[in-house]
């Protein structure tokens, strides 16, 4: 294997690592968004339940 082949393989590995890093970042962002949305929906449900209880009294 000559130096050019080694260099090309190294560049390919670097690109793959960069892709994995980007995908992991996207996954973390999507997971955080999902958790935030679920928390917001839980809060809205609790508010609706409290409002329903107070108006039925």
C-alpha angles and dihedrals in degrees: 000000000000128000094262092055091048090048092050092049090049091052091049091051091049090052091049091050090049090051091050091049091051093046091050090051091050091049092051091049093049091048092049091049091050092050091047092049092049091050091049091050091049091051091049091050091051091049091050091050092049092047091049091052094048094049093048093058 
